[in-house]
Amino acid sequence: MTLPLFQGSALLLYLLAFAALYLRVQHIEGGNRQHLIKRLRYGSLAAALAAVALHGVSLYYQIHLVDPHGGATLLSLSLYAMLSLTAWTMNLIIITVALFKSIENLGLMSFPFAIMALLLSLFIAEGDKGVILAGRGLYFHILVSLFSYSLLGIAALQALLLALQDHHLRKRRLAGIIRLLPPLESMESLLFQLITIGYILLSVSLLTGATYLEDIFKQHLVHKTILSITAWVVFALLLWGRLQFGWRGRTAIRWTLVGFALLMVAYFGSKFVLEVVLA
């Protein structure tokens, strides 16, 4: 009963945090009530912090298993567990940064992702899918991969928010959430900061991952590796284009979304095929 309790509590708190952010946008549209808007921001952050804490505890119980025969630590890296872990990491990063920098509006997209992941984990039993023996090297590889996926995922959310802001500015519509966003230049700067850090971690992830590819064909990792490397090349070209030609705006948004889509298909697409389609 412990795991569903933590998951259900986290889900409700994410809903509360999302509702507070949504109401904040609605009050901006209805009038500039700064005091209420600040209260809703703080309320959303408080609910999100509690949600992330409970979500983290639930993930510990969901992912860490004990081998009944040898007492070794096992990791459950199933599709829905990894979706939930990625959502948790994204929200942990967003909320931590939001305490110092106004990026909490990304929660309007990341909180529903966490809610979806928790619902899948609550109602779909996965058994022993994706269970592996944990070692220090593998722990490090998983940790680096997780943070690289999550940072680049946040970059993709930032790109979507940037696209919305760019569209409204071109149409001269400065209402709703657009009034809560930082200037366009600051949004773009944050986007490339996220991409740069995520790209560095993705590079480390690919290098450490090569250590565990004893038999790439047996482990069904060919397509995953090729897509991940392709995503790495896309982000490398985007960063190079930024430095050499000053790429920004719609060009940066398109390259970011393409790179992240390749990365997600590489990891979650392969898991979906192996664990759901071919199961």
Secondary structure by P-SEA (a helix, b strand, c coil): caaaaaaaaaaaaaaaaaaaaaaaaaaaaaccaaaaaaaaaaaaaaaaaaaaaaaaaaaaaacccccccccbbbbbccaaaaaaaaaaaaaaaaaaaaaccccccccccaaaaaaaaaaaaacccccccbbbbbcaaaaaaaaaaaaaaaaaaaaaaaaaaaaaaaaaaaaccccccccccccaaaaaaaaaaaaaaaaaaaaaaaaaaaaacccccccccaaaaaaaaaaaaaaaaaaaaaaaccccaaaaaaaaaaaaaaaaaaaaaaaaaaccccc
